[in-house]
Structure formats: structure tokens, C-alpha cells
């Protein structure tokens, strides 16, 4: 197919509103872009003038799927501005809650948003007829993760207990003990998940790019760490603007970003590539079983990296619960004193590295906010992938070309509402 | 009997309320036996422009959204506002404290002129709404109850008593007694007092009850160290569509 025009309006099974426009003439791409048409929400302006204590209520609402990560990152930025160090117990509870969010987000993505493509059905409801047990397994695993979110955070969308300083209420020890047993009982379900995704045929395509994620010397970095680029080493979170260069493009309402090259990738595959050695041993085995080799340059394999991380997060949660129980949970109270300052929080969200920056005045009122969102960071890289992919698949039928393109975009698990907390509005009239 | 055709739409929001709908999980499979979901972009590829019941999430923040919302109203027999952004404006309205040009300037600087945004408003400021499911996010049990009632043609029962009633039923110690502040006394119940139960003050995400005693509540807040402006600022966090009603 040498000439074709693709205009996919409001690509489905992603979070938020985006369009894909591709024009090919005589086998050459004349135009290729992913339009982001999500509404602007102006989060940077919302928190201005409010107390540092209120800001996480607001920034949590950037995203329903990764509200735990937004809240965590916001809190870390404020704590850094106040010069406050949370206790080891609080950090472990935050890590446990973050693991729960990773599991629920990854399971939602791989089972409900990605898997229907492999069966050529329009939604997970279409998979029920022939693959009911698979769908139910996805639901059970997601429910289990939701339950862990609720156990630690009070609820899974817009967590309640996650506060600056410490948790407003600790989970009950008996509930943690019971939950650990549930994870252990769920291991066969996780094994079946691995088996299911091992048997799906991921499209073959490679394009090496710059991979950016947090990194830690002694663990698989999700909660904290330095910013690592596969190209050129590490940067401290406070200096994130030295690494992450945001820029605007005419066709998108979300900011794009670049680091060392003209685009980079964040998310599960970037973390897998940058921090492979710190994965749980079982997660490494699972990667091998599913044909995910380190390093991997096939962006479609981001789905598989998410399954690997799901296994990691389940196993890591067992260790965290053991640690928390062995020390016994103490009720905590944090003494916070407002003061002027600047703070940056960097956390891995399921879709990649998330940055929140805040400045406070001497009364603890917010005077500045900046939020850099994983999906925004991936947009330029998605377009570069598509530019490399499309010429290689022009011999396929149009429907197959469209499916390959949509699957590539979905593999990044884009979360467009998040990315367009600020945006440039331009309507595309095709 | 033909199944009612149900569509989900989202405007400016985090899409968290639609996500709550997806978390009803196994019950969702039961629910789809009773209805045809014809549009749910977050979860499926198929879409249709014919539907009987529309669930609408998000606030209206752009001129173009007004027309889209009116079309939904003209098409659907029943429109249900889903969550705080749609029912009371939600946190989107926090930007309304500034002139829109100022908001654009804060975020975009010299590129401000390229952006279209209008003061955020709940969908009811634009169209007639038949039912409201409150909260940020919505409560999944309330979603199921309201949906069931609509499907069998009954009026859903929405609480018109404050969060305090549910909080007391849970035998929680009142947060004011712990020296904290809480919007529970004036906020519509239905959330099972989830925030106070987890030792965090109610932030009013479900909006005011029909006849709130605001002056008495403001006195209570001032006894706990808040100025009148700070008290109003608390009400405005989620219910910021109209400052006048809090005075």
C-alpha cells in the first residue's frame, strides 16, 4: 500500500483523548503525528495560594489511574521543601502502596486495554465469550491490587491516608498478615498470567532510543532514586530540569520532552533496561520465559515488561509486609513547620518517571508548581517509533497497518488526561 | 425487551470515576447482561451515537465542550452527572479564582494567547441533569444502586443528610474533638464517611446538603483557628463553582 491516509480520531482503550494522523504518498511519509486534544486543566495554577497541606488533594486529581503516584510525588516535593525526612516505616508503607498501584495499573493495561488487540475484538467484553476465564483472572488480580491499595491508602482512587509526614491511619497488622496469604495464594494466577502473555505474539519491531528512569544502588527504583539516562549517567531529582527539556509542538495539547536525543522513553521497558539487575529473581525468570531479553529495544515489549514488573511488585510486597510486621507498626505523628523553600519529588509512576516541583513562601503557601508527566515525556518517542515503523509495514493491508499503529501507541499505556494538565489547543480538521 | 443503550462520556477530568465503574469488575459483567454499553472510550473501541442513558464525567472548561454536551443531552433520554467535576465543578474550578488570561499566563507565559479555556463549570450549568452521583471519586456501591434504580424506572435514593450521620454510625471519634477540621457537618453523605474514618477531615467532595447550616459550621471552623476566608477556601476546594453560596 503506497498511498494511504489514516486518521484515527480519539484512539480508544487509552486514558484521555488523542488522534493519530498519518499520510503516506508513494511509499513516503508526508505527515505523521499524534494529536493530543484533551482539555486543558491548568493544574499549575490551581494550587497557587493554598496551604502546602492541601496541595496533594489537588494534584492527586491529575490522574485517576495513578493517583497514588501523584500523591506520593507531591508529598515528597513538599517534604523536601520543608526539609522533613519521613520515618522508615512511612517509606515502607508508601512503597507497599506504590506496588499496589503498579499492579492494578499494569493488570488493567495488559488484560483490559492491550489483550483485546491480540484477539481482534474491540474490548475486554468481546473476550468474554471465548476467554472468560482469562478475563475473570484479570479482574481477580486487579481486585486484589485494589484491595491492597484500599488496605494501605484507604481507597484505591485518590488515596486518603497518604499524607505529608506520615500516614493518617496505619493498616491493621492482622489485615496485612491476611493480605500476605492472599498474595501467596494468588501466585498460580500470576503464573497463568505469565503463560497467557507468553503465548501472545508481540509484533517484531526494534528501535533503540534513550531510556530514562529513576535508579537506586540497592533496589529496583520505584519510590525514589536519581534520574538515570541510558545515554549519559545520573542526575539528582532537584536538578531534573537539567535532564528533562520540555517543549511545545503545534499539534499537541500536552508538552513533549527530550533529554540527550530528540526523544526518550520512560516506563516499564525503560526501567527494565536501566535497572534489570535489581529485579526480583522470580521477575527475571519470568522475563526470560516470556522472551524479554535485557536490553530490549522493541517498544511493543513494554506490555511484557509490565507483566515482569507485576511479578516483581507482588514478590516485593511480600518482603515489605514481612519487614513491616517484624518491626510492628507504630502510630506516628509528624511535626511540620512551614517555611519558605523549593522542593522536587521524583517517583516512578506505572507509565514512567513523574516529577512534581513546588515552591512555598514562609507561611507554607504554594507560590509555584510544575508537574512533568510520563506520557508527555513519551509522546515524541511514540512519534519517532511510528516514523520508523510505518515504512516497514506498508506491504500490509490497511486494517493491519492501523492495528499495528494502535497497538504501538497502546503499548506505551498513554495516560493523556495526565499529560494534558496543560495544553495547547488546536483542532485538526481532516 | 430491548436493552437500554448506555454511553459514558468524559470532559475535563482525571477519568477516575469511569475507572471506579471499571472496578465493579465481576458485577460489571452482570450489568452488561442488562444493558448495551455502546460507548466507553476508556475501555472499548466500538462507539455509537445512539444511546438512551448517558453518564457524563468531568467539568466544562472549553467553548467546544458546550456543543458536545448539548448534543449528548439531545440524544439521551436520561443524563447522569458522574462525580464532583460534573456535579459541583470539582477542583477544576480552582482556576476560576483568577481571570482566564491570568491562568493562561501563569501556565503558558508568552504563548498564552494560543489556548482556549473558559471558567470551569459543572455540566448542570450547561444542560439539565436528571440524576447526580456525587463524590471525588464516586462510590462504587452508590453507582450500582443508582444505576439499578434507573434501569427499573425508580427514582434513586440520594442521601440528604450530612456525612456526620454516617460517621457517627461508624462510631468514629469526631475529628473536631481531635483538634482537626472537617466539612462533614455540611456535606452530603453517601461516602460512608470514608475520609474521617481514615482520620482525615472531610473535604466536601460530595457538595453541600440541601439546607446546610453554614453559619454554625463556620463558627465551628473559626473556633478551630480558621479565618472566614480560610473556611470559604475549604468549601471552594471541590465546590468552587460559586463563592456566593458560601457567604
Interface residues (C-beta under 8 A of the other chain):
Chain A: X10 X12 X13 X14 X15 X16 X17 X39 X40 X41 X42 X44 X45 X46 X47 X48 X49 X50 X54 X57 X58 X61 X62 X63 X64 X65 X67 X108 X112 X113 X116 X122 X123 X124 X125 X126 X128 X135 X136 X139 X142 X143 X146 X154 X155 X156 X157 X158 X160 X161 X163 X168 X169 X248 X417 X418 X422 X423 X424 X425 X426 X427
Chain B: X11 X12 X13 X14 X15 X16 X17 X18 X19 X20 X22 X23 X25 X26 X29 X32 X37 X40 X41 X42 X43 X44 X45 X46 X47 X58 X61 X62 X64 X65 X90 X91 X92 X94 X95 X97 X98 X102 X103 X104 X106 X107 X108 X111 X114 X115 X116 X117 X136 X137 X194 X195 X197 X198 X199 X200 X203 X233 X237
